[in-house]
Amino acid sequence: MDPLKQALLQLGSPTGLALVLLGTTLGIFVGAIPGLTGTMLIALMLPLTFGVDPQYAMTLLISVYVGAISGGMITATLLRMPGTPASIITTLDGYPLARKGKPERALALGVMASFVGGMISWGLLVLLAKPVALLSTRFGPFEYFSLVLTALVLIASIGGKSLSRSLLAGMLGILASMPGIAAATGQARLTFGFTELNDGFHLLPVLIGLFAVNQIMRDIAGKNSTPEAIKLGERRHRWRWTDFKEHFANMIRSSFIGAWIGLLPGIGANIGSVAAYSVAKSTSKTPDKFGTGHEPGIVAAESANNATVGGALIPLIAMGLPGSVVEAILLGALVIHGLQPGPRLFSDSPGMVYTIMGAMFLANIVMVVIMSRSMRLLARLTEIPREYLLPVILTFCVIGSFALSNRLFDVWVMLAFGGLGFLLESWRIPLAPFVIGFVLGPIAEENLSAGLMSTNGDWSPIFTRPISLTLVLIAIGLLVLPLLRGRKKSTEASS
């Protein structure tokens, strides 16, 4: 039977459709719970797929992936607690807009942007899998280092009005990422005798601490002027055609940025949303409104983080190269089922390629329906009295941190970073640049070390390779431009 026809028949069968519905729904609900992530759910469900038809197994896992990325926006908007790392940037404008009395508006824009971003990246996955995957193989370690350097400079434009505080937060994030095994020497550093630190601080406990535990501490301490549970009104949260036209350019641009970032291994959905958000802010006529509940900020973040799904699947299926933890689990699922990811997958198992593409398409459609229909049910989490809700959320946070590696150490890390986040926000130091520095620091170090070892310590390829040089110049421009703008404003004010 023709592989495409076979994939369509399997996806369109009652079993295939049920798996898409189940996976997407579970992903949305788990992604919406602080402390639990789609990564954990996929890892837990992988053993359940043993002995199952490989195409059905991947249908379920891809659906969970799509649902979890989208579900994280719910608590990010209503509770300022991102359900997934990809929703960190959504909190910057989603939560302030919800506090202004427009939670339905914030959620509707998020769902619209999520759907558009997912469908655009699906189109890129279908049309550009082979050529774009081949293009990404031209990136060497110096190109990746320059790319990460550019992303690190972007932190100056996302963390708030103070450039110095944003850069300080980014440097603190890089410092927090340094404990563990050094990429260059292979020796432990800054572990202070704790063997658990040989792997460094894991991202999940750090994120849970900074955003969820920190928020709980602020609620308990009464730091929030109104520790209210943001409720949805009686109106149904749906977008209008005028919203689509108004945000069309932003959604298209952010979706392509997210898909491209997702294509690059090791970057991830959280970085895709950072890049899209930064571009949206830098090109806006009212950049000062970003971070205050500005609608384009929500649209940019949600379009990009959902678009990274399709982008990340391109190197996975075309080269066997996972771009993040989720893709690494999906790679393991393919291997467990006797498949060889990479160019051979297109020739040996074309039906699996079509199944992955089809599952992503159906999951995005199911996602927009489920999100629109069940938003009110999920939002009812915020109607629970805080004295009951906070212990439940803290319990999920502890479970999520402990279940990552079955170590009590990760729970202590979560609590420590919760206290750190509390202090940073009390000193008006933004958290988003801290997270970006924490995520990107090790990637920059690893690629720079690999490049220098391949050239016997020669730094010149950073500036002699065309792609690397272009990225470095972009980074310099991004750093200098805000300084020039600030000097110009101060000169005009003094005159």
For each residue, the residues with C-beta under 8 A, 3 or more apart:
1: 5 6
2: 5 6
3: 6 7 350 351 354
4: 7 8 350 351 354
5: 1 2 8 9
6: 1 2 3 9 10 351
7: 3 4 10 11 55 351 354 355 358
8: 4 5 11 12 354 358
9: 5 6 12 13
10: 6 7 13 15 16 53 55 56 59 355
11: 7 8 16 17 20 59 355 358 359 362
12: 8 9 16 17
13: 9 10 16 17
14: 17 18
15: 10 18 19 56
16: 10 11 12 13 19 20 56 59
17: 11 12 13 14 20 21 362
18: 14 15 21 22
19: 15 16 22 23 56 59 60 63
20: 11 16 17 23 24 59 60 63 359 362 363 366
21: 17 18 24 25 63 366
22: 18 19 25 26 60 63
23: 19 20 26 27 59 60 61 62 63 64 67 363
24: 20 21 27 28 63 64 66 67 363 366 367 370
25: 21 22 28 29 67 366 370
26: 22 23 29 30 41 64 67
27: 23 24 30 31 38 41 63 64 65 66 67 68 69 70 71
28: 24 25 31 32 67 68 70 71 74 367 370 371 374 378
29: 25 26 32 33 71 378
30: 26 27 33 36 37 38 40 41 64 67 68 71 83
31: 27 28 36 37 38 67 68 69 70 71 72 74 83 84 87
32: 28 29 71 72 74 75 83 378
33: 29 30 36 75 83 396
34: 75 79 81 82 83 208 211 212 393 396 397
35: 208 212 393 396 397 398 399 400 401
36: 30 31 33 40 41 83 396 399 400
37: 30 31 40 41 68 83 84 85 204 400
38: 27 30 31 41 42 64 65 67 68 69 71 84 326
39: 42 43 68 204 325 326 329
40: 30 36 37 43 44 400 403 404
41: 26 27 30 36 37 38 44 45 64 68
42: 38 39 45 46 61 64 65 68 326 329 330
43: 39 40 46 329
44: 40 41 47 48
45: 41 42 48 49 60 61 64
46: 42 43 49 61 329 332 333 336
47: 44 50
48: 44 45 52
49: 45 46 52 56 57 60 61 333 337
50: 47 336
51:
52: 48 49 56 57
53: 10 56 57
54: 57 58 334 337 338 339 352
55: 7 10 58 59 351 352 355
56: 10 15 16 19 49 52 53 59 60
57: 49 52 53 54 60 61 333 337
58: 54 55 61 62 330 333 334 337 352 355 356 359
59: 10 11 16 19 20 23 55 56 62 63 355 359
60: 19 20 22 23 45 49 56 57 63 64
61: 23 42 45 46 49 57 58 64 65 329 330 333
62: 23 58 59 65 66 313 330 356 359 360 363
63: 19 20 21 22 23 24 27 59 60 66 67 359 362 363 366
64: 23 24 26 27 30 38 41 42 45 60 61 67 68
65: 27 38 42 61 62 68 69 309 326 330 363
66: 24 27 62 63 69 70 118 306 309 360 363 364 367
67: 23 24 25 26 27 28 30 31 38 63 64 70 71 363 366 367 370
68: 27 28 30 31 37 38 39 41 42 64 65 71 72 83 84
69: 27 31 38 65 66 72 84 86 114 269 305 306 308 309
70: 27 28 31 66 67 73 111 114 118 302 306 367 371
71: 27 28 29 30 31 32 38 67 68 74 83 84 371 378
72: 31 32 68 69 75 76 82 83 84 85 86 87 90
73: 70 76 77 83 87 90 94 107 110 111 114 302
74: 28 31 32 71 77 78 83 107 371 375 378 379
75: 32 33 34 72 78 79 81 82 83 87 381
76: 72 73 79 80 81 82 83 87 88 90 91 94 95
77: 73 74 90 91 94 95 97 98 103 106 107 110 298
78: 74 75 95 98 103 107 229 230 379 381 382
79: 34 75 76 95 215 230 381 382
80: 76 91 95 211 215
81: 34 75 76 91 211 212 215 393
82: 34 72 75 76 85 86 87 88 90 91 207 211
83: 30 31 32 33 34 36 37 68 71 72 73 74 75 76 87
84: 31 37 38 68 69 71 72 87 269
85: 37 72 82 88 203 204 207 268 269 270 435
86: 69 72 82 268 269 270 272 273 305 308
87: 31 72 73 75 76 82 83 84 90 91 273 301 305
88: 76 82 85 91 207 211 270 273 432 435
89: 92 158 270 273 274 277 297 301 305 432
90: 72 73 76 77 82 87 93 94 110 273 298 301 302 305
91: 76 77 80 81 82 87 88 94 95 211
92: 89 95 96 158 277 290 291 297 301 432
93: 90 96 97 106 290 291 292 293 294 295 297 298 301
94: 73 76 77 90 91 97 98 106 110 297 298 301
95: 76 77 78 79 80 91 92 98 99 293
96: 92 93 99 100 291 292 293
97: 77 93 94 100 102 103 105 106 293 294 295 298
98: 77 78 94 95 102 103 106 230 293
99: 95 96 226 228 230 293
100: 96 97 293
101:
102: 97 98 105 106 293
103: 77 78 97 98 106 107 230 231 232 233 237 379
104: 107 108 232 233 235 236 237
105: 97 102 108 109 237 295
106: 77 93 94 97 98 102 103 109 110 293 298
107: 73 74 77 78 103 104 110 111 232 237 375 379
108: 104 105 111 112 237 238 239 243
109: 105 106 112 113 239 243 247 295 298 299 302
110: 73 77 90 94 106 107 113 114 298 302
111: 70 73 107 108 114 115 237 239 368 371 372 375
112: 108 109 115 116 239 243 244 247 251 299
113: 109 110 116 117 247 251 254 298 299 300 301 302 303 306
114: 69 70 73 110 111 117 118 302 303 305 306 367 368 371
115: 111 112 118 119 306 364 367 368
116: 112 113 119 120 251 252 255 303
117: 113 114 120 121 251 254 255 258 302 303 304 305 306 307
118: 66 70 114 115 121 122 306 307 309 310 360 363 364 367
119: 115 116 122 123 361 364
120: 116 117 123 124 252 255 256 259 303 307 310
121: 117 118 124 125 255 258 259 262 306 307 308 309 310 311
122: 118 119 125 126 310 357 360 361 364
123: 119 120 126 127 310
124: 120 121 127 128 132 256 259 310 311 314
125: 121 122 128 129 310 311 313 314 357 360
126: 122 123 129 357
127: 123 124
128: 124 125 131 132 314
129: 125 126 132 133 314 317 318 353
130: 133 134 318 346
131: 128 134 135
132: 124 128 129 135 136 263 314
133: 129 130 136 137 263 314 315 318 319
134: 130 131 137 318
135: 131 132 138
136: 132 133 139 263 264 265 314 315 319
137: 133 134 319
138: 135 143 467
139: 136 143 144 147 264 467
140: 143 144 451 461 465
141: 144 145 447 448 450 451 454
142: 145 146 447 448 451 461 462 465 468
143: 138 139 140 146 147 465 467 468 471
144: 139 140 141 147 148 264 266 443 447
145: 141 142 148 149 444 447 448 451 462 468
146: 142 143 149 150 462 467 468 469 471 472 475
147: 139 143 144 150 151 264 471
148: 144 145 151 152 440 443 444 447
149: 145 146 152 153 444 471 472 475
150: 146 147 153 154 471 472 474 475 478
151: 147 148 154 155 267 271 274 275 436 440
152: 148 149 155 170 174 436 437 440 441 444 475
153: 149 150 156 475 478 479
154: 150 151 157 158 274 275 278 436 478
155: 151 152 158 159 166 167 169 170 274 432 433 436 437
156: 153 159 163 166 167 170 433 478 479 482
157: 154 166 278 281 282 478 482
158: 89 92 154 155 166 274 277 278 281 430 432 433 436
159: 155 156 162 165 166 169 170 430 431 432 433
160: 165 166 291 428 430
161: 288
162: 159 165 166 428
163: 156 166 167 482 483 486
164: 167 168
165: 159 160 162 168 169 428 429 430
166: 155 156 157 158 159 160 162 163 169 170 430 433
167: 155 156 163 164 170 171 433
168: 164 165 171 172 429
169: 155 159 165 166 172 173 424 429 430 431 432 433 434 437
170: 152 155 156 159 166 167 173 174 433 434 436 437
171: 167 168 174 175 437
172: 168 169 175 176 424 429 434 437
173: 169 170 176 177 433 434 435 436 437 438 439 441
174: 152 170 171 177 178 437 438 440 441
175: 171 172 178
176: 172 173 179 201 206 434 437 438
177: 173 174 200 201 437 438 439 441 442
178: 174 175 189 190 200 441
179: 176 189 190 191 192 197 200 201
180: 188 189 190 191 197 198 199 200 201
181: 186 187 188 189 198 199 200
182: 185 186 187 188 189 445
183: 442 445 446 449 450
184: 445 449 452 453
185: 182
186: 181 182
187: 181 182
188: 180 181 182 191 197 198
189: 178 179 180 181 182
190: 178 179 180 197
191: 179 180 188 194 195 197 198
192: 179 197
193:
194: 191 197 409
195: 191 198
196: 199 407 409
197: 179 180 188 190 191 192 194 200 201
198: 180 181 188 191 195
199: 180 181 196 202
200: 177 178 179 180 181 197 442
201: 176 177 179 180 197 205 206 413 417 438
202: 199 205 206 404 405 410 413
203: 85 206 207 438 439
204: 37 39 85 207 208 400 401 404 410
205: 201 202 208 209 401 404 410 411 413 414 417
206: 176 201 202 203 209 210 413 414 417 435 438
207: 82 85 88 203 204 210 211 435
208: 34 35 204 205 211 212 213 397 400 401 414 417 418
209: 205 206 212 213 214 397 413 414 415 416 417 418 419 420 421
210: 206 207 213 214 417 418 420 421 431 434 435
211: 34 80 81 82 88 91 207 208 214 215 421 431
212: 34 35 81 208 209 215 216 393 394 397 418
213: 208 209 210 216 217 394 397 414 415 417 418 419 421
214: 209 210 211 217 218 417 418 419 421 422 425 431
215: 79 80 81 211 212 218 219
216: 212 213 219 220 390 393 394 418
217: 213 214 220 221 223 418 419 422
218: 214 215 221 223 224 422 425
219: 215 216 222 223 224 227 386 390
220: 216 217 390
221: 217 218 422
222: 219 227
223: 217 218 219 422 426
224: 218 219 227
225:
226: 99
227: 219 222 224 386
228: 99
229: 78 382 383 384 386 389
230: 78 79 98 99 103 379 382
231: 103 379 382 383
232: 103 104 107 237 375 376 379
233: 103 104
234:
235: 104
236: 104
237: 103 104 105 107 108 111 232 372 375
238: 108 372
239: 108 109 111 112 243 244
240: 243 244
241: 244 245
242: 245 246
243: 108 109 112 239 240 246 247
244: 112 239 240 241 247 248
245: 241 242 248
246: 242 243
247: 109 112 113 243 244 250 251 295 296 299
248: 244 245 251 252
249: 252 253
250: 247 253 254 280 296 299 300 303
251: 112 113 116 117 247 248 254 255 299 303
252: 116 120 248 249 255 256
253: 249 250 256 257 276 279 280
254: 113 117 250 251 257 258 276 277 279 280 299 300 301 303 304 307
255: 116 117 120 121 251 252 258 259 303 304 306 307
256: 120 124 252 253 259 260 307
257: 253 254 260 261 272 275 276 279 304 307
258: 117 121 254 255 261 262 269 272 273 275 276 303 304 305 306 307 308 311
259: 120 121 124 255 256 262 263 272 307 308 310 311
260: 256 257 263 264 311
261: 257 258 264 267 268 271 272 275 304 308 311
262: 121 258 259 267 268 269 272 307 308 309 310 311 312 314 323
263: 132 133 136 259 260 311 312 314 315 323
264: 136 139 144 147 260 261 267 323
265: 136 315 321 322 323
266: 144 323 324 443
267: 151 261 262 264 271 272 323 324 443
268: 85 86 261 262 271 272 308 312 323 324 439
269: 69 84 85 86 258 262 272 273 304 305 306 308 309 312 324
270: 85 86 88 89 273 274 305 435 436 439
271: 151 261 267 268 274 275 436 439 440
272: 86 257 258 259 261 262 267 268 269 275 276 304 305 307 308 311
273: 86 87 88 89 90 258 269 270 276 277 300 301 302 304 305 308
274: 89 151 154 155 158 270 271 277 278 432 436
275: 151 154 257 258 261 271 272 278 279 304
276: 253 254 257 258 272 273 279 280 300 301 303 304
277: 89 92 158 254 273 274 280 281 290 297 300 301 304
278: 154 157 158 274 275 281 282
279: 253 254 257 275 276 282 283 300
280: 250 253 254 276 277 283 284 290 296 297 299 300
281: 157 158 277 278 284 287 290 297
282: 157 278 279 287
283: 279 280
284: 280 281 287 289 290 296
285:
286: 289 294
287: 281 282 284 290
288: 161 292
289: 284 286 292 294
290: 92 93 277 280 281 284 287 294 296 297
291: 92 93 96 160 294 297
292: 93 96 288 289
293: 93 95 96 97 98 99 100 102 106
294: 93 97 286 289 290 291 297 298
295: 93 97 105 109 247 298 299
296: 247 250 280 284 290 299 300
297: 89 92 93 94 277 280 281 290 291 294 300 301
298: 77 90 93 94 97 106 109 110 113 294 295 301 302
299: 109 112 113 247 250 251 254 280 295 296 302 303
300: 113 250 254 273 276 277 279 280 296 297 303 304
301: 87 89 90 92 93 94 113 254 273 276 277 297 298 304 305
302: 70 73 90 109 110 113 114 117 273 298 299 305 306
303: 113 114 116 117 120 250 251 254 255 258 276 299 300 306 307
304: 117 254 255 257 258 261 269 272 273 275 276 277 300 301 307 308
305: 69 86 87 89 90 114 117 258 269 270 272 273 301 302 308
306: 66 69 70 113 114 115 117 118 121 255 258 269 302 303 309 364
307: 117 118 120 121 254 255 256 257 258 259 262 272 303 304 310 311
308: 69 86 121 258 259 261 262 268 269 272 273 304 305 311 312
309: 65 66 69 118 121 262 269 306 312 313 360
310: 118 120 121 122 123 124 125 259 262 307 313 314 360
311: 121 124 125 258 259 260 261 262 263 272 307 308 314
312: 262 263 268 269 308 309 315 316 323 324 326 327
313: 62 125 309 310 316 317 327 356 360
314: 124 125 128 129 132 133 136 262 263 310 311 317 318
315: 133 136 263 265 312 318 319 321 322 323
316: 312 313 319 320 321 322 323 327 330 331 341
317: 129 313 314 341 345 346 353 356
318: 129 130 133 134 314 315 342 343 345 346
319: 133 136 137 315 316 341 342 343
320: 316 331 340 341 342 345
321: 265 315 316
322: 265 315 316 327 328 330 331
323: 262 263 264 265 266 267 268 312 315 316 327
324: 266 267 268 269 312 327 328
325: 39 328 329
326: 38 39 42 65 312 329 330
327: 312 313 316 322 323 324 330 331
328: 322 324 325 331 332
329: 39 42 43 46 61 325 326 332 333
330: 42 58 61 62 65 316 322 326 327 333 334
331: 316 320 322 327 328 334 335 341
332: 46 328 329 335 336
333: 46 49 57 58 61 329 330 336 337
334: 54 58 330 331 337 339 340 341 345 352
335: 331 332 338 339 340 341
336: 46 50 332 333
337: 49 54 57 58 333 334
338: 54 335
339: 54 334 335 345 348 349 352
340: 320 334 335 344 345 348
341: 316 317 319 320 331 334 335 345
342: 318 319 320 345
343: 318 319 346 347
344: 340 347 348
345: 317 318 320 334 339 340 341 342 348 349 350 352 353
346: 130 317 318 343 350 353
347: 343 344 350
348: 339 340 344 345
349: 339 345 352 353
350: 3 4 345 346 347 353 354
351: 3 4 6 7 55 354 355
352: 54 55 58 334 339 345 349 355 356
353: 129 317 345 346 349 350 356 357
354: 3 4 7 8 350 351 357 358
355: 7 10 11 55 58 59 351 352 358 359
356: 58 62 313 317 352 353 359 360
357: 122 125 126 353 354 360 361
358: 7 8 11 354 355 361 362
359: 11 20 58 59 62 63 355 356 362 363
360: 62 66 118 122 125 309 310 313 356 357 363 364
361: 119 122 357 358 364 365
362: 11 17 20 63 358 359 365 366
363: 20 23 24 62 63 65 66 67 118 359 360 366 367
364: 66 115 118 119 122 306 360 361 367 368
365: 361 362 368 369
366: 20 21 24 25 63 67 362 363 369 370
367: 24 28 66 67 70 114 115 118 363 364 370 371
368: 111 114 115 364 365 371 372
369: 365 366 372 373
370: 24 25 28 67 366 367 373 374
371: 28 70 71 74 111 114 367 368 374 375
372: 111 237 238 368 369 375
373: 369 370
374: 28 370 371 377 378
375: 74 107 111 232 237 371 372 378 379
376: 232 379 380
377: 374 380
378: 28 29 32 71 74 374 375 381
379: 74 78 103 107 230 231 232 375 376 382 383
380: 376 377 383 384
381: 75 78 79 378 384 389
382: 78 79 229 230 231 379 389
383: 229 231 379 380
384: 229 380 381 388 389 392
385: 388 389
386: 219 227 229 389 390
387: 390 391
388: 384 385 391 392
389: 229 381 382 384 385 386 392 393
390: 216 219 220 386 387 393 394
391: 387 388 394 395
392: 384 388 389 395 396
393: 34 35 81 212 216 389 390 396 397
394: 212 213 216 390 391 397 398
395: 391 392 398 399
396: 33 34 35 36 392 393 399 400
397: 34 35 208 209 212 213 393 394 400 401 414
398: 35 394 395 401 402 411 414
399: 35 36 395 396 402 403
400: 35 36 37 40 204 208 396 397 403 404
401: 35 204 205 208 397 398 404 410 411 413 414
402: 398 399 406 407 408 410 411
403: 40 399 400 406
404: 40 202 204 205 400 401 407 410
405: 202 410
406: 402 403
407: 196 402 404 410 411
408: 402 411 412
409: 194 196 412 413
410: 202 204 205 401 402 404 405 407 413 414
411: 205 398 401 402 407 408 414 415
412: 408 409 415 416
413: 201 202 205 206 209 401 409 410 416 417
414: 205 206 208 209 213 397 398 401 410 411 417 418
415: 209 213 411 412 418 419
416: 209 412 413 419 420
417: 201 205 206 208 209 210 213 214 413 414 420 421
418: 208 209 210 212 213 214 216 217 414 415 421 422
419: 209 213 214 217 415 416 422 423
420: 209 210 416 417 423 424
421: 209 210 211 213 214 417 418 424 425 431
422: 214 217 218 221 223 418 419 425 426
423: 419 420 426 427
424: 169 172 420 421 427 429 430 431 434
425: 214 218 421 422 428 429 431
426: 223 422 423
427: 423 424
428: 160 162 165 425
429: 165 168 169 172 424 425 434
430: 158 159 160 165 166 169 424 433 434
431: 159 169 210 211 214 421 424 425 434 435
432: 88 89 92 155 158 159 169 274 435 436
433: 155 156 158 159 166 167 169 170 173 430 436 437
434: 169 170 172 173 176 210 424 429 430 431 437 438
435: 85 88 173 206 207 210 270 431 432 438 439
436: 151 152 154 155 158 170 173 270 271 274 432 433 439 440
437: 152 155 169 170 171 172 173 174 176 177 433 434 440 441
438: 173 174 176 177 201 203 206 434 435 441
439: 173 177 203 268 270 271 435 436 442 443
440: 148 151 152 174 271 436 437 443 444
441: 152 173 174 177 178 437 438 444 445
442: 177 183 200 439 445 446
443: 144 148 266 267 439 440 446 447
444: 145 148 149 152 440 441 447 448
445: 182 183 184 441 442 448 449
446: 183 442 443 449 450
447: 141 142 144 145 148 443 444 450 451
448: 141 142 145 444 445 451 452
449: 183 184 445 446 452 453
450: 141 183 446 447 453 454
451: 140 141 142 145 447 448 454 455 461 462
452: 184 448 449 455 456 457 458 459
453: 184 449 450 456
454: 141 450 451
455: 451 452 458 460 461
456: 452 453
457: 452
458: 452 455 461
459: 452 462 463
460: 455 463 464
461: 140 142 451 455 458 464 465 468
462: 142 145 146 451 459 465 468 469 472
463: 459 460 468 469 472
464: 460 461 468 469
465: 140 142 143 461 462 468 469
466: 469 470
467: 138 139 143 146 470 471
468: 142 143 145 146 461 462 463 464 465 471 472
469: 146 462 463 464 465 466 472 473
470: 466 467 473 474
471: 143 146 147 149 150 467 468 474 475
472: 146 149 150 462 463 468 469 475 476
473: 469 470 476 477
474: 150 470 471 477 478
475: 146 149 150 152 153 471 472 478 479
476: 472 473 479 480
477: 473 474 480 481
478: 150 153 154 156 157 474 475 481 482
479: 153 156 475 476 482 483
480: 476 477 483 484
481: 477 478 484 485
482: 156 157 163 478 479 485 486
483: 163 479 480 486 487
484: 480 481 487 488
485: 481 482 488 489
486: 163 482 483 489 490
487: 483 484 490 491
488: 484 485 491 492
489: 485 486 492 493
490: 486 487 493 494
491: 487 488 494 495
492: 488 489 495
493: 489 490
494: 490 491
495: 491 492
